[in-house]
Amino acid sequence: MNSAFATFILFSAAALLLVLPLLPALFELRRKTDAEPLSVIQAYAGEIRHFAGGFRKFIDGLQQPLLECATQGTTATGTLRDGDEYLLLGRSDQAAFEAVGTTSGATCSSVVAAGVDLALPSGLTFLKELYAGGRFLGGEDTTYRAILGDKAVHLQRASKVMRWAHASGSFQVDRDCDLYGRISSDIEMSLQPGCIFQRLNAPRIAMGSMDTVPTQSEGMESESIAREPVSDQTRRRRLIEGDWEIQPGELVEENIVTRGSLHIGAGARILGSVKSNGPLLLDSGVVVEGSLIGAATMHIGPSCQINGPVIAEHEMFIRSGSQCGTPHRPTTVSAPLIEVEEGSLFFGTLWAREQGRVVLRP
């Protein structure tokens, strides 16, 4: 082999080594496959009841033996196809738990399904999902992986839900409970002070007792329905370059956008939407017919009414008596951190992307 040919081989090999890492980029430049949209399962991404729906399909295979247990007042155990053990409860007395070793303070590693009203002892830990075909009353200081209730669900003090919970009936949560993941109800939900939450959804969410209703809600809703709605696109927009203050009792018929902070005085009424790029403060009794958007911290004073979406990029504080959405106009309230006083009311979704907390009113 002469020296010229050897030199050619050497340079050819070096050029190949340089080009090889670039081949995927060259193919992509021509074919552009990465420009296609990602495949996203929309039910998983947006539907808060996605996991509950999946577990309901899973539990359908146990409905017949569960019905037999409920008819005979017995319990049964077995193994599912995926290897998980299950426990079927056809009665709701202490003996039913003692018979399978599930007593106060114990850990249950089985999927549990109850065909009757169920009242649990305190201090249990459930490592798998729990299904209640009747009314469900959880014991105090109990930890759940997930709960699916076909009727009312009531969690007693200091309980924890680690992944998700859904009730076809009402969902009542006592003090000092931690609700992680997706919590939903088809009717209504109430959380007592000391509760921590992330994502809640129900036609009606009360902070405090179920009968918590701001005094202004019925009148405001009837007035909103009677008035012909006007979209934000048809309203004039007022852009304020710096900080701004809306005077107490002032009526504003425009969409408001501020580059700085915004302070809305007590009793003011905004018929459009509001966006602030700085801190946003609402005094008591403020009404916003549209959305309320803040790029910084948001403080919503007592007895305010917001009918559109409420979104803050930082902390959000909502005081007692305030209401977001109406029964006919459910909405979304979202921020990384949310502090809500008892006595406030929501219709739709309350989403604390990091953590939400229910606190006592002053």
N, C-alpha and C positions, 0 to 999 in steps of 0.2 A: 504494500500500500504506500503510494507516494505521499509526500507531505501536503500537497495541495488538496488531495481528496480527504485526508485526515482533518485538515482545517475546515473543510466544508461540512463534514459530519459533526464536528464540534460546534460550529456556529448554528447548524440546523437543530441540534439537540437543545442548545441554549435558547433559541427562538421558540421552540415548541414548549419548553418549560415556562417561558414568559407568557405565551398566548393561552395555555391551558386554563389558568385561573380566570381569564377574561371570557371564556366561551359561554358560560351561563348568562353573563351580562349582554353579550352580543346576540344570543338567541332571544333574550327577553326584549332587547331593543327592536327586534324584528317582529316577534309574535305578540308581545305585550300581554302575557297571561296574568301578570300580577295586577293589571288594571281592572280585572273583573272584581265585582263586589264579593265580600266575604259571605260565606253561607252562615246565616245566623238563625237559630230557632227562635222565632218571635215569641212563642208562648213562654219559653224559658226567660227571655230577656225582659218582657214587659208585664206578663200576667202574674199577679201576686199569688194567685191560687194554683199555679202550675204544679207545684209539688204535691199539694193536697189532691188535685185531680189524678195525678199519677198513682198516689197511694190508694185512692178510692178504687181504681181499676185493679190494683193488686189485691185489695181486700175482698173483692167480689168473689174470689174463689173460695173464701172461708164463710160466706154468708149462710150456706145450707147447714154445715155442722154448727155454726154459731146459733142459728135458729133452733136447732135441736137442743142445744145446751140451755137456751133461754126457756124453752118449753118444759124441759125436765128439771130445771133449776140445778144444773150440774156444771162442772168445769171439765175441760179437756185440754190435752197437750199434744203436740205433734211436731213434725219437721217439714218445712217448706222445701220446694225444689232447689232453692239456692243454698240450702243447708241451715238456714236460720230456724230456730225453734219458735213455736207460737204457743200462746196461752189463750184459751177461749173461756170467757166468764159468763155463766148463765145465771149467776146470782151475785148479790152485792153485799155480802156480810163478811165479817172478819174471818170467819172460817174458810171462806173461799180463798183468801190470800194465804192463810196459814197452811192450807192443804198443799200448796205448791211452794212453800218456803218464802213467800213474799210478804214479810211482816214489816212493821215500822222500822225504818233505818236500813232496810235491805236494798240490794241492787237487783233489778230484774233485767236479764239479758235477752228476754224473749219479746217477740212482737205480741202485743196484747190487744185483744178485741173483746169488747163487752157488748152483749146483746140486750142488756137491761140498764136502768139507771145505775150509775156507778159513783160511789163515794169512797175515796181512797184514804188510807191512814196517812199520817204525816211522815216526812223524812225519807220517802222512797226515792230511788234513782232509776229511771227507765233509759236503758241504753239503746233501745229500738223504738219504733213508732208505736203509738197507742191509738186505737179506734174506739169510739164510744157511740153505740147505736141509740142510747137513751141520753138523759141528762147526765152531765158529768160534773162532779165536785172533786177537785183535787185537794189533797191534804196540804197542810202548811209545810214550808221548807222542802218542797219536792222538786226534783230536777227531771225534765222531760227532754227527749231528743226531738219529738214532733208529736202533734195531737191533731186528730181529725174527729170532730164531733158532729153528729147528725142533728143534734138539738142544742140546748143551751150548754155553754161551757163556763165554769167558774173556777178560777185559780185563787187559792187562798194565800195568805201572807208569805212573803219571802220565797216564792216559787221561781223557777227558772225554766225558760223554753230556749233551747240551744239552736234550733234550726228553723222551724216553722210551726204554725198552728192555724187551724181554720175551724170555725163554728158555723153550721147552717142556721143556728139560732143566735141568740145574744151571746156576747163574750164579755164576762165580768172579771176584772183583775183587781185583787186586793193590794194593799200597801206593800211597798218594797219588793216588788217582783221585777225580774230582769227578763225582757223579751227581746231575744236576738233574732235576726232574720226577718221573715215575712209573717205577719200576724193579720188575720182577716176574719170578717164576719159578714154574713149575708143580710143581717138585720141592723144590729147596733153593737157598740163596744164602749166600755167604760174602764178607765184606768185611775187608780187612786194615787195620791201623792207618794213619792219615794220610788215610783216605777221608772225603770229605764227601758227605752224602746229604740227601734231602728226604723222599721217600715210597717205602718198600719194602714189598713184599708177597710172601710165599712160605709154603708149609707149614712151612718151617724156615729161620730166618735165624741164621747163626753169625757172631759177630764174632771173626775169627781163622780158623783152618783149619776145614775141613768137619767134622772129627771132634771139634770143641769141644763137650763136653757136661758141664754141671755134675754133680758126683758124686751130688747128691741127687735128680736129676730122675726116674729110673726108679722109685725107691721111693716118692717123693711122689705120682707120678701113679697108681701102682697103689693106694695108700692112698686117694686122692681118689675113684677110680672105685669102690672097694669100699664106701665110705661112702655112705649114701643122701643125695643132695644136698638142702640146705635153702635155700629162696629167702630173699632179704633181707627180703621182706615179712613172713615169719613169724618172723623173729628180733626180739628186743627191741632197741630203740635206746637207747644211752646218749649223752646230750648233755652235753658239758662246756663251761661258759661261758668258761673261760680256757685257759691252757696245760695240757698233760697229759703224763704219762710212763707208759708201760707198762713194767713191770719185766722184766729179762732172764728168759727162760724162762717167762714168764707165759702161761697159756692164757685167751683171751678168746672167749666164745661169743656176743657181741653185735655189732651194728653200732655203730661208734664215730664220733661227730661232735664235733669240737672247734671252738670259736669262735677259739681262739688256735693256738699251735704244738703239734705232737705229736712226741714222741720215743719210738720203739719199741725197747726193749732187745734185745740179742743173744739169738737163739734163741726169741723170743716167737712165739706162734702165735695168729692171729686167724681164727676160723672164719667171721666175717661180712665186711662191707666197712668201709672206713675213709675218712673225709673230714675234711680239716683246712683251716680257713680261714687258717691261718698256715703258716710253714715246716714241712715234714714230713721227718723224719729216721728212717731205718731202719738199725739196726746190723746186724752180720753174722748170717746164718742165720735171718732173720725169714721167716715164712710167712704170707701173706694169702690165704685161700681165695676171697674175693670181690674187689671192685674196690678200687683205691687212687686217691683223688682228692685233689689239693692245689690250693688257690687261690693258692699262692705257690711258692717254690722247693722242689724235692723231691730228696732224696738217698737213693738205694737202695744200701745197703752190699753187701759181697761175699757171695756164696752165698745170696742171698735168693730166695724163690719167690713169685711173684704169679700167681694163676690167672685173675683177672678183668681188666677194662680198667684201664689205668694212664694217668692224665691229670693234667697239671700246667699251671697257667696261666702259669707263668714257666719258669725253667730246670729241667732234669731231668738228674741225674747218676746213672749206673748202673754199678756196679763189677763187676769180674771175677767169674765164677762164678754170677752171678744169672740167673734164668730167668723169662720172662713168658709165660704160657700153657703149654699142653701139646699134644702131637700130637692128642689127642682134644678139646681145648678151646682152639682158637686164639683170640687176643684182639687188642686194639688198644692200642698204646702211643703217646701223643701229647703233644707240648708244643711251644712255639715254638722252643726251643733244647734240643737233647739232646746230651749227651756220654756215650759208651758205651765202656767199656774192653773190650779184646780178652778173649775167654774168656766173654763173656755170650751168652745164647741166647734167641731169640724165636720164637714160633709165631703167624703171622698177619701183622699190619700194624705197621710201625714208621714213624711219621709225624712228622717235624720240620717244623713249619709255616713256620719261617724257615730253620733250618740244623741239621743233625746232623753229628756228627763221631765217628770211631772213634779212640781213643787207646790207647797202650801201657799195659799194667798197670804199676803202680809196681814 
